[in-house]
């Protein structure tokens, strides 16, 4: 050590780490855009003007990204979003050789990785969002194609294991030919994932017909924004920016769909509301973190935040200071969220039983988090009882 004479200072690292919360309503939307738009490129867009300039958007309803941009940026005022256009005018042509967006198939939406070039296409481009933009997708959409089993299975697969670390939710529309509630239930019976949210029917905005999945996702983002980005509140029973549903369900039919894990549209007094708290896991899976959409999204949000904010600790020395730093950081963070009503309770532990010596010797450290996020008050009941003793008030 060099000779010193005087007064010097030494800075130690702060024991409690700052927490950067993850924006969890970021939509990843695979769809179609007018000719001239980039093809099979993930683009992060923050407002309607940017989306329109990037994807050559117009008012033609046959292009699904036209609809997505209008719904997110103009009707609900939420953003940003990641758009992917899979319509290639050089490939998708009619018999006369003219560009034809109707030639886009479910296979185009699913995409994949080109074996020769390594280029990703379609839904596979979701893997580029975090490394390119530093953002984590929260909702996966493929309007016009999500009812196809080859598409929704990939959407769900991505939602439950995104980039090897993160989790999201796939918003899935029932097929357009599902006319009756029983048809919708028959479609949904093939989907039982807690990472899926199934919706029906399509909705109207003036003369336009829109996919309910897009409205539900934008409404979800709006509700999150009202809660500082924390997805603890259900979008159900919140007003949709629509003229009405494309087909009317009675409240009894709407509740039947809810009972089968399907969200829909309901009208009680004025306006139309999204109606349904349950993921596609319900009714087969009644675990609170899997069956309720806000609880599933909160579980995803917690896990994604843990990964993002604890990553800086990876490969640090395994000592008491490091362990206490992680425990104290997250107990303070979760305590603050509890105080704001986002958790009913949450606490972090480092327990001997979770950390056998053989794992510690192999560099594996486990922390346990016990938590509870509030479920939606889906069924509110009042118990009324007549008390004849109140007759005594006549004599007072």
C-alpha positions in Angstrom: 0.0 0.0 0.0 1.3 3.5 -0.9 2.4 5.8 1.9 -0.4 8.3 2.8 -0.3 11.5 4.9 -3.6 13.5 5.2 -7.3 12.9 5.2 -8.9 10.5 2.7 -12.3 9.0 2.0 -13.5 5.6 0.9 -16.9 5.0 -0.5 -18.7 1.7 0.2 -21.5 0.4 -2.0 -25.0 1.2 -0.7 -26.5 -1.8 1.0 -30.0 -1.0 -0.2 -30.3 -1.0 -4.0 -32.6 1.2 -5.9 -35.5 -0.6 -7.6 -36.4 0.1 -11.2 -40.0 -1.0 -11.8 -40.9 -2.8 -15.0 -43.6 -1.3 -17.3 -45.8 -4.4 -17.7 -48.5 -3.4 -20.2 -46.2 -3.1 -23.2 -48.0 -4.8 -26.1 -46.3 -6.9 -28.8 -48.6 -6.9 -31.8 -48.1 -9.0 -34.9 -50.3 -7.9 -37.7 -50.6 -6.4 -41.2 -49.8 -3.0 -42.5 -50.2 -1.3 -45.9 -47.6 -1.7 -48.7 -44.4 0.2 -47.9 -44.2 -0.7 -44.3 -41.2 -2.6 -43.0 -41.7 -6.4 -43.1 -40.8 -8.7 -40.2 -39.1 -6.0 -38.2 -40.0 -5.2 -34.6 -40.5 -1.5 -34.2 -41.1 0.4 -30.9 -43.6 3.2 -31.5 -44.6 5.8 -29.0 -47.5 7.6 -30.6 -49.9 7.5 -33.6 -47.9 9.8 -35.8 -44.7 7.7 -35.4 -46.7 4.5 -36.0 -48.4 6.0 -39.1 -45.1 7.2 -40.6 -43.3 4.0 -39.8 -45.9 1.6 -41.0 -47.6 3.7 -43.7 -50.9 3.5 -41.9 -54.3 4.6 -43.3 -57.9 4.1 -42.6 -58.3 0.8 -44.5 -59.7 -1.7 -41.9 -58.3 -4.8 -43.6 -54.8 -3.9 -42.2 -54.8 -4.9 -38.5 -52.0 -2.5 -37.5 -54.2 0.4 -38.7 -56.7 -0.8 -36.1 -54.1 -1.4 -33.4 -52.6 2.1 -33.7 -56.0 3.8 -33.6 -57.1 1.8 -30.5 -54.0 2.2 -28.5 -52.9 5.7 -29.3 -56.1 7.5 -30.2 -59.0 5.8 -28.3 -57.2 4.9 -25.1 -54.1 7.2 -25.2 -51.6 4.6 -24.1 -48.2 3.6 -25.4 -45.6 2.6 -26.4 -46.2 -0.5 -28.4 -44.1 -2.9 -30.4 -45.5 -3.5 -33.9 -44.5 -6.2 -36.4 -45.9 -6.3 -39.9 -46.0 -9.7 -41.7 -47.6 -8.6 -44.9 -45.0 -8.7 -47.7 -46.4 -7.3 -51.0 -43.7 -9.1 -52.9 -44.8 -12.5 -51.5 -48.5 -12.1 -50.7 -50.2 -11.7 -54.1 -53.5 -12.6 -55.8 -53.9 -14.6 -59.0 -53.2 -11.4 -61.0 -49.9 -10.7 -59.2 -51.3 -7.8 -57.2 -50.5 -7.4 -53.5 -53.2 -9.1 -51.4 -53.2 -8.9 -47.6 -55.7 -11.7 -47.5 -53.0 -14.1 -48.5 -51.2 -13.7 -45.2 -51.5 -17.0 -43.3 -51.2 -18.2 -39.7 -47.8 -19.5 -40.6 -46.6 -16.0 -41.5 -47.8 -14.8 -38.1 -46.1 -17.6 -36.3 -42.9 -16.9 -38.2 -39.7 -18.5 -37.0 -36.0 -18.2 -37.6 -34.5 -18.4 -41.1 -31.9 -21.2 -41.0 -29.7 -19.6 -43.6 -29.7 -16.0 -42.4 -30.8 -16.3 -38.7 -33.4 -13.6 -39.3 -36.4 -13.8 -37.1 -40.0 -13.4 -38.4 -43.5 -13.1 -37.0 -44.0 -13.9 -33.3 -40.4 -15.0 -33.0 -39.3 -11.3 -33.2 -40.6 -11.0 -29.6 -37.2 -12.4 -28.5 -35.5 -9.2 -29.9 -37.6 -6.7 -27.8 -35.7 -6.8 -24.6 -32.2 -6.9 -26.0 -33.0 -4.2 -28.6 -35.2 -1.8 -26.6 -34.6 -2.7 -23.0 -38.3 -3.2 -22.5 -40.3 -6.3 -21.4 -43.4 -7.3 -23.2 -46.5 -7.7 -21.0 -49.2 -8.5 -23.5 -49.0 -10.5 -26.7 -51.5 -10.0 -29.5 -52.1 -11.3 -33.0 -55.4 -9.7 -34.1 -57.2 -11.6 -36.8 -55.1 -14.7 -36.3 -55.0 -15.5 -32.5 -58.0 -17.8 -32.8 -55.8 -20.2 -34.9 -54.4 -22.9 -32.7 -51.0 -22.8 -34.3 -50.9 -19.1 -33.5 -52.3 -19.1 -30.0 -50.1 -22.0 -28.9 -47.0 -20.0 -29.9 -48.4 -16.9 -28.2 -48.9 -18.8 -25.0 -45.5 -20.5 -25.2 -43.8 -17.1 -25.5 -45.9 -15.7 -22.7 -44.9 -18.3 -20.2 -41.2 -18.2 -21.1 -40.1 -15.0 -22.8 -36.4 -14.7 -23.6 -35.8 -17.5 -21.2 -36.5 -15.3 -18.2 -39.7 -13.2 -18.4 -43.5 -13.8 -18.4 -46.4 -12.1 -20.2 -50.1 -12.8 -21.0 -51.5 -13.7 -24.5 -54.8 -12.0 -25.3 -56.7 -14.3 -27.6 -59.9 -13.7 -29.6 -62.5 -16.4 -30.2 -63.0 -17.3 -33.9 -65.3 -15.1 -35.9 -67.6 -18.1 -36.7 -68.4 -18.7 -33.0 -72.0 -17.5 -33.0 -73.3 -18.8 -29.7 -71.8 -18.8 -26.2 -71.6 -22.6 -26.4 -69.5 -22.2 -29.6 -67.1 -19.9 -27.7 -66.8 -22.3 -24.8 -66.1 -25.2 -27.2 -63.2 -23.1 -28.7 -61.9 -22.2 -25.3 -62.0 -25.8 -24.0 -58.7 -26.4 -25.9 -57.0 -23.6 -24.0 -56.2 -24.0 -20.3 -53.2 -21.8 -19.7 -53.0 -19.1 -16.9 -51.0 -17.1 -19.4 -53.9 -16.8 -21.8 -56.9 -14.4 -21.6 -59.7 -15.4 -24.1 -62.2 -12.9 -25.3 -65.4 -12.7 -27.4 -67.1 -11.1 -29.3 -65.7 -8.6 -31.8 -66.8 -5.0 -31.1 -68.0 -2.0 -33.1 -66.6 1.5 -33.3 -68.9 3.4 -35.5 -69.0 1.4 -38.7 -65.8 -0.3 -38.0 -65.5 -3.8 -36.5 -62.6 -4.2 -34.1 -61.0 -7.1 -32.3 -61.9 -7.2 -28.6 -58.4 -8.3 -27.8 -56.9 -5.0 -28.9 -59.5 -3.0 -26.9 -59.0 -5.2 -23.8 -55.2 -4.8 -24.0 -55.4 -1.1 -24.4 -57.8 -0.8 -21.5 -55.5 -3.0 -19.4 -52.6 -0.6 -20.2 -54.9 2.3 -19.2 -55.8 0.8 -15.9 -52.2 0.0 -15.2 -51.2 3.6 -15.9 -53.7 4.8 -13.4 -51.9 2.7 -10.8 -48.3 3.8 -11.5 -47.8 0.8 -13.9 -48.6 -1.8 -11.2 -51.0 -4.4 -12.7 -52.8 -5.2 -9.5 -56.3 -4.0 -10.7 -58.5 -5.9 -13.1 -59.6 -4.3 -16.4 -63.0 -5.9 -15.9 -66.0 -3.6 -15.4 -64.0 -0.7 -16.9 -65.4 1.2 -19.8 -64.5 0.2 -23.4 -64.2 2.9 -26.1 -66.7 1.2 -28.4 -70.1 1.8 -29.9 -71.2 -1.7 -28.8 -70.4 -5.4 -29.2 -70.9 -7.0 -32.6 -73.3 -9.4 -31.0 -75.3 -9.0 -27.7 -74.9 -11.3 -24.8 -77.3 -11.1 -21.9 -75.8 -10.7 -18.4 -76.6 -14.4 -17.8 -74.8 -15.4 -21.0 -71.9 -13.1 -20.2 -71.6 -14.7 -16.7 -71.7 -18.1 -18.3 -68.7 -17.2 -20.4 -67.0 -15.8 -17.3 -67.7 -19.1 -15.6 -65.8 -20.9 -18.3 -62.8 -18.5 -18.2 -63.8 -16.2 -21.1 -64.1 -12.4 -20.9 -66.7 -10.5 -22.9 -68.6 -7.2 -23.1 -71.4 -6.3 -20.7 -73.7 -3.3 -20.2 -75.3 -2.6 -16.9 -76.3 1.1 -17.0 -74.5 3.3 -19.4 -71.6 2.5 -21.7 -70.1 -0.9 -22.4 -67.6 -2.6 -20.0 -65.1 -5.4 -20.4 -66.5 -8.2 -18.3 -64.4 -11.0 -17.0 -61.5 -11.5 -14.5 -60.6 -15.1 -15.2 -57.7 -16.4 -17.2 -58.1 -19.4 -19.5 -56.9 -21.6 -16.7 -60.3 -21.3 -15.0 -62.3 -23.3 -14.1 -59.9 -26.2 -14.3 -57.3 -24.4 -12.2 -58.6 -22.3 -9.3 -55.2 -21.3 -7.8 -55.6 -17.5 -7.1 -52.4 -16.6 -8.9 -53.4 -18.5 -12.0 -57.2 -18.1 -12.3 -57.5 -14.3 -11.8 -56.0 -12.1 -14.5 -54.7 -9.4 -12.2 -53.2 -11.9 -9.8 -51.5 -13.7 -12.7 -50.2 -10.4 -14.1 -49.0 -9.4 -10.7 -47.1 -12.7 -10.3 -45.5 -12.0 -13.7 -44.7 -8.4 -12.7 -43.1 -9.5 -9.4 -41.0 -12.2 -11.2 -39.9 -9.8 -14.0 -38.9 -7.1 -11.5 -36.9 -9.6 -9.4 -34.9 -10.6 -12.4 -34.3 -7.1 -13.7 -33.3 -5.6 -10.3 -31.3 -8.6 -8.9 -29.3 -9.3 -12.0 -26.6 -6.9 -10.8 -26.0 -9.2 -7.9 -25.2 -12.2 -10.1 -21.6 -13.5 -9.6 -21.0 -11.3 -6.5 -19.3 -13.1 -3.6 -21.7 -15.3 -1.6 -21.4 -13.6 1.8 -23.7 -12.3 4.6 -23.5 -8.7 3.3 -24.7 -9.7 -0.1 -27.5 -11.9 1.2 -28.7 -9.2 3.6 -28.6 -6.6 0.8 -31.0 -8.6 -1.3 -33.3 -9.4 1.6 -33.4 -5.8 2.9 -33.8 -4.3 -0.6 -36.8 -6.3 -1.5 -38.4 -6.1 2.0 -38.3 -2.3 1.8 -39.5 -2.3 -1.8 -42.4 -4.7 -1.2 -43.3 -3.0 2.1 -43.7 0.3 0.1 -45.9 -1.4 -2.4 -48.0 -2.9 0.5 -48.4 0.5 2.0 -49.9 1.7 -1.3 -52.4 -1.1 -1.4 -50.8 -3.2 -4.2 -50.1 -6.1 -1.8 -52.0 -7.4 1.2 -48.7 -8.7 2.5 -45.2 -9.5 1.2 -41.9 -10.5 2.9 -38.6 -11.9 1.7 -36.7 -14.6 3.6 -33.3 -16.4 3.3 -34.0 -19.8 4.9 -31.6 -22.5 5.8 -34.0 -25.2 4.7 -34.2 -23.7 1.2 -30.4 -23.7 0.9 -28.7 -27.1 1.4 -25.0 -27.0 1.7 -24.6 -28.9 -1.6 -26.4 -26.1 -3.5 -24.5 -23.3 -1.7 -21.2 -25.1 -2.6 -22.4 -25.1 -6.2 -23.1 -21.3 -6.2 -26.9 -21.6 -5.9 -28.7 -19.2 -3.5 -32.4 -19.2 -2.9 -34.6 -16.5 -1.4 -38.3 -17.2 -0.5 -41.0 -14.6 -1.0 -44.4 -14.9 0.7 -46.9 -12.5 -0.7 -50.6 -11.9 -1.5 -52.0 -9.5 -4.0 -55.7 -8.6 -3.7 -58.1 -10.5 -6.0 -60.9 -8.6 -7.6 -64.2 -8.4 -5.7 -66.0 -10.5 -8.3 -69.0 -11.5 -6.3 -70.4 -8.9 -3.8 -73.2 -10.1 -1.6 -75.4 -8.4 1.0 -77.1 -10.5 3.7 -80.4 -9.0 4.7 -82.3 -10.0 7.8 -85.5 -8.6 9.1 -85.3 -7.7 12.8 -88.7 -7.3 14.4 -87.1 -5.7 17.5 -87.0 -2.4 15.6 -90.8 -2.2 16.3 -89.6 -1.0 19.7 -88.6 2.3 18.1 -92.3 3.1 17.8 -92.5 3.5 21.6 -89.4 5.6 22.1 
